[in-house]
């Protein structure tokens, strides 16, 4: 089995493991005088194919690099070392020839996978004939990997709600390409913050690109579908959804924008109403003199008004929940600095809420 891991995720690793097993069985089954080739798929029919030719001799197994020239590398292995020949062949294909997935190879391995059944992952690559065929394959992908046939909008795009955003899948009109795209944040008010956040995301992640257009933050990914690898599409699709769902609210909050569902910098007002001037005074005093808050002093600032204190308690409860959600999102995104900031704000809201409750008790006991 191959010990190398792919940058294309577990689905590609699974395909390489399957290819390794089938190639190993093919090598073991070779009889003296037999040979076969593993070649790279090429678009130019006049181009000499690259790959490996395996030649079974009486007491050895020979590997010859293709195209065959005077300088072609030839390695000879004893029959007992067939496993070493397999490892060498895999290293040649994946490292020297830079093959990213066995679907890009043409080889008669003699052992075919089990036929595909409905509801079972499609392991065989598919070659779409045109856009209509590619759309049919996308429907089949959702049926097998998601469990339902997708609904399409008026443009023919597949729309999937993810978190507080919508991820779209579209088959290209002019090429065998599947485009995934999403409007993550709109109505951005802090352009500098948007550019910074997008650069940070693109620095940390691969496969999905975040970018700013005017007052919007978008995410996109593209997958070449010739051939279409269902496992790879599944990996790209789920990665896109996970990244959008774990970052949309954070991006909206940090850039002064809002998500497709309307959550963002104004979410605080939606969940707890406008910031009351008395609450603003309490926060400003606490920032100037941390730890000054006492139930007696807070009750005095609130004019011993129990209804006002109840309103401030509710506001801080909403703040605590909002910061808890933001902290959890940051942890999912492995942003430890942001998670620490959110936890600090959550703890502050919780502490303020407790002091307000003690202040309310003091007011009611008078």
C-alpha positions in Angstrom: 0.0 0.0 0.0 1.1 3.6 -0.6 2.4 5.4 2.5 2.3 8.8 0.8 -0.6 11.1 1.7 -2.3 13.4 -0.8 -2.8 17.1 -0.4 -6.2 16.6 -2.1 -7.8 15.1 1.0 -8.9 11.6 2.2 -10.9 10.8 -1.0 -7.7 11.0 -3.1 -5.8 8.9 -0.6 -8.5 6.3 -0.7 -8.3 6.2 -4.5 -4.5 5.8 -4.3 -4.8 3.0 -1.8 -7.2 1.2 -4.1 -5.0 1.8 -7.1 -2.0 0.5 -5.2 -3.7 -2.7 -4.3 -4.9 -3.4 -7.8 -1.5 -2.6 -9.3 0.2 -4.9 -6.8 -2.1 -7.8 -7.8 -1.5 -7.1 -11.5 2.3 -7.3 -10.9 2.1 -10.5 -9.0 -0.1 -12.1 -11.7 2.4 -11.3 -14.6 3.8 -14.3 -16.4 7.3 -14.4 -18.0 7.2 -12.6 -21.3 4.2 -10.5 -20.4 4.2 -6.7 -20.0 1.8 -3.8 -19.5 2.0 0.0 -19.2 0.7 2.6 -16.8 0.4 5.9 -18.8 -0.6 9.5 -18.1 -3.7 10.7 -19.8 -2.8 13.3 -22.4 -5.0 15.7 -24.4 -2.5 15.9 -27.4 -2.7 12.7 -29.3 0.6 13.5 -31.0 2.4 13.8 -27.7 4.4 10.7 -26.6 2.8 9.2 -23.5 4.7 9.3 -20.2 4.5 6.5 -17.7 6.0 3.1 -16.8 6.2 -0.1 -18.7 6.4 -3.3 -16.6 8.2 -6.3 -18.2 8.1 -9.7 -16.6 11.3 -11.6 -17.3 12.2 -15.2 -16.2 13.7 -14.2 -12.9 13.0 -10.5 -12.6 10.5 -7.7 -13.0 11.7 -4.7 -15.0 10.4 -1.1 -14.9 11.1 1.1 -17.8 10.3 4.8 -17.9 8.3 6.1 -20.9 8.7 7.6 -23.4 11.5 5.1 -24.2 14.8 6.8 -25.2 18.4 6.1 -24.8 18.4 7.9 -21.4 15.2 6.1 -20.1 15.6 4.9 -16.5 15.3 1.1 -16.2 15.2 -0.6 -12.9 15.2 -4.4 -12.4 13.8 -6.2 -9.3 14.0 -9.8 -8.2 10.6 -11.6 -8.3 10.8 -11.8 -4.5 11.0 -8.0 -4.4 7.8 -7.3 -6.2 6.5 -5.2 -3.3 9.6 -2.9 -3.6 8.8 -2.6 -7.3 5.3 -1.5 -6.4 6.5 1.2 -4.0 9.1 2.4 -6.5 6.4 2.7 -9.2 4.0 4.6 -6.9 6.8 7.0 -6.0 7.6 7.5 -9.7 4.0 8.3 -10.5 3.2 10.5 -7.6 6.5 12.4 -7.1 8.5 12.2 -10.3 5.5 12.5 -12.7 3.4 14.6 -10.2 0.2 12.6 -10.8 -2.4 14.0 -8.3 -5.0 11.3 -8.6 -5.0 7.8 -10.3 -8.0 8.9 -12.4 -5.4 10.7 -14.5 -3.8 7.4 -15.4 -4.6 4.9 -18.1 -3.8 1.3 -17.0 -5.2 -2.1 -17.7 -5.1 -3.5 -14.1 -7.4 -6.4 -14.9 -9.5 -6.0 -11.7 -12.4 -3.5 -11.9 -14.2 -2.1 -8.9 -17.6 -3.3 -7.9 -20.3 -1.8 -10.1 -21.9 1.4 -8.8 -25.2 1.1 -7.0 -27.6 3.9 -6.1 -26.8 5.4 -2.7 -23.1 4.1 -2.9 -20.2 6.4 -3.4 -19.2 6.6 -7.0 -15.5 5.6 -7.2 -15.1 5.6 -11.0 -14.3 8.9 -12.8 -17.0 10.1 -15.2 -16.3 12.1 -18.3 -19.2 14.6 -19.0 -20.2 14.9 -22.7 -21.7 18.4 -22.4 -23.2 20.8 -19.8 -26.5 18.9 -19.7 -24.6 15.7 -18.9 -22.5 17.5 -16.3 -25.7 18.8 -14.7 -27.1 15.2 -14.6 -23.9 14.1 -12.9 -24.3 16.9 -10.3 -27.8 15.7 -9.6 -26.4 12.2 -9.2 -23.7 13.5 -6.8 -26.3 15.1 -4.5 -28.4 12.0 -4.6 -25.6 9.7 -3.6 -23.6 12.0 -1.3 -26.2 14.3 0.2 -29.2 12.0 -0.1 -31.6 14.2 -2.1 -32.0 15.6 -5.6 -31.2 19.3 -5.5 -33.5 22.1 -6.5 -32.2 24.6 -9.0 -32.9 28.4 -9.2 -33.9 30.3 -12.4 -30.3 30.3 -13.6 -30.0 26.6 -13.3 -27.7 26.8 -10.2 -27.9 24.5 -7.3 -28.4 26.6 -4.1 -27.6 25.2 -0.6 -28.2 27.1 2.6 -25.1 26.9 4.8 -24.9 28.7 8.1 -26.2 32.2 7.4 -25.1 32.1 3.7 -26.0 30.2 0.5 -23.4 28.2 -1.5 -24.1 27.8 -5.2 -22.9 25.1 -7.6 -22.8 25.8 -11.3 -21.7 23.8 -14.3 -19.7 26.0 -16.7 -21.3 26.6 -20.1 -18.0 26.5 -22.1 -15.8 24.1 -20.2 -16.0 20.9 -18.1 -15.7 22.9 -14.9 -17.8 23.0 -11.7 -17.9 26.5 -10.0 -18.8 26.8 -6.3 -19.4 30.4 -5.1 -21.0 32.2 -2.2 -21.8 35.8 -1.1 -20.5 35.6 2.4 -20.9 39.2 3.7 -22.6 42.2 2.2 -22.9 45.9 3.1 -19.3 46.0 4.4 -18.6 49.3 6.1 -14.9 48.8 7.0 -13.0 48.1 3.8 -9.6 47.9 5.4 -10.9 45.3 7.9 -12.4 43.3 5.0 -9.2 43.2 3.1 -7.3 42.2 6.2 -9.7 39.4 7.1 -9.7 38.0 3.5 -5.9 38.0 3.3 -5.8 36.1 6.7 -8.3 33.5 5.5 -6.5 33.0 2.2 -3.2 32.6 4.0 -4.5 29.9 6.2 -6.6 27.8 3.9 -6.2 26.1 0.5 -8.8 25.2 -2.2 -11.3 28.0 -1.4 -10.6 31.7 -2.3 -12.1 34.6 -0.4 -12.1 38.0 -2.1 -13.6 41.5 -1.8 -15.7 43.2 -4.5 -16.9 46.7 -3.6 -18.8 46.2 -0.3 -19.1 42.5 -0.5 -17.0 39.5 0.5 -17.2 36.4 -1.7 -15.9 32.9 -1.6 -15.3 30.6 -4.6 -13.7 27.4 -5.7 -13.5 25.6 -9.0 -13.1 21.9 -9.9 -12.1 20.6 -13.3 -14.6 17.9 -14.2 -12.7 16.1 -16.9 -12.8 13.5 -15.5 -15.3 14.2 -12.7 -14.2 12.6 -9.5 -17.2 12.3 -7.2 -15.1 11.8 -4.0 -13.0 14.9 -4.9 -16.2 17.0 -5.6 -17.6 15.8 -2.2 -14.4 16.9 -0.5 -14.3 20.4 -2.2 -18.1 20.9 -1.6 -18.0 20.0 2.1 -14.8 22.1 2.6 -16.5 25.1 1.1 -19.6 24.7 3.2 -17.6 24.2 6.4 -15.4 27.3 5.7 -18.4 29.5 4.9 -20.5 28.3 7.9 -17.6 28.8 10.4 -16.6 32.3 9.1 -19.6 34.2 7.8 -20.8 35.7 11.1 -17.3 36.5 12.3 -16.5 38.3 9.0 -19.8 40.2 9.2 -19.1 41.3 12.7 -15.4 42.3 12.1 -16.1 44.2 8.9 -19.3 46.0 9.9 -21.3 44.1 7.3 -24.1 41.5 7.4 -24.5 37.9 6.2 -27.1 36.8 3.6 -29.5 36.0 6.5 -29.0 39.5 7.9 -26.8 38.8 10.8 -23.8 41.0 11.4 -22.7 44.2 13.0 -26.4 45.1 13.8 -27.0 41.6 15.4 -26.4 43.2 18.8 -29.3 45.6 18.3 -31.6 42.8 17.0 -30.9 40.6 20.0 -30.9 43.1 22.8 -32.2 46.5 21.5 -30.2 49.8 21.3 -27.5 50.2 23.8 -29.1 52.2 26.7 -27.2 55.4 27.7 -27.0 54.1 31.3 -25.4 50.8 30.1 -23.0 52.8 28.0 -22.0 54.8 31.1 -21.5 51.6 33.1 -19.2 50.2 30.4 -17.2 53.4 30.1 -16.7 53.6 33.8 -15.7 50.0 34.0 -13.2 50.5 31.2 -11.7 53.4 33.0 -11.7 51.7 36.4 -11.8 47.9 36.0 -13.5 46.2 39.0 -15.3 49.3 40.3 -18.8 47.9 39.8 -20.6 47.1 43.0 -24.4 46.3 43.3 -25.0 49.4 45.4 -23.2 51.8 43.0 -24.9 50.2 39.9 -28.4 50.5 41.6 -27.7 54.2 42.2 -26.6 54.8 38.6 -29.8 53.1 37.4 -31.8 55.5 39.6 -33.1 52.5 41.6 -35.4 51.8 38.6 -36.1 48.0 38.6 -37.5 48.0 35.0 -34.3 49.7 33.7 -32.2 47.1 35.6 -34.2 44.3 34.1 -33.7 45.8 30.6 -29.9 45.9 31.2 -29.9 42.3 32.5 -31.6 41.2 29.3 -29.2 43.1 27.2 -26.2 41.5 28.9 -27.7 38.0 28.6 -28.0 38.6 24.8 -24.4 39.8 24.8 -23.2 36.8 26.6 -24.9 34.4 24.2 -23.6 36.4 21.1 -20.0 36.3 22.4 -20.3 32.6 23.3 -21.3 31.9 19.7 -18.5 34.1 18.3 -16.0 32.3 20.6 -17.2 28.9 19.4 -17.0 30.0 15.8 -13.4 31.2 16.4 -12.4 27.9 17.9 -13.8 26.0 14.9 -11.8 28.3 12.7 -8.7 27.6 14.9 -8.4 31.4 15.6 -7.1 31.2 19.1 -6.5 35.0 19.5 -10.1 35.8 18.4 -11.5 33.0 20.6 -9.6 34.5 23.7 -11.1 38.0 22.9 -14.6 36.6 22.6 -14.3 34.6 25.8 -13.1 37.7 27.6 -16.1 39.7 26.4 -18.5 36.8 27.3 -17.1 36.6 30.8 -17.4 40.4 31.2 -21.1 40.3 30.1 -21.7 37.4 32.5 -20.1 39.3 35.4 -22.0 42.5 34.6 -25.3 40.4 34.5 -24.6 39.0 38.0 -23.9 42.4 39.4 -27.1 43.8 37.9 -29.1 41.0 39.4 -27.6 41.8 42.8 -28.4 45.4 42.2 -32.0 44.5 41.3 -32.3 42.5 44.5 -31.1 45.4 46.5 -33.6 47.8 44.9 -36.5 45.4 45.5 -35.6 44.9 49.2 -35.7 48.6 50.0 
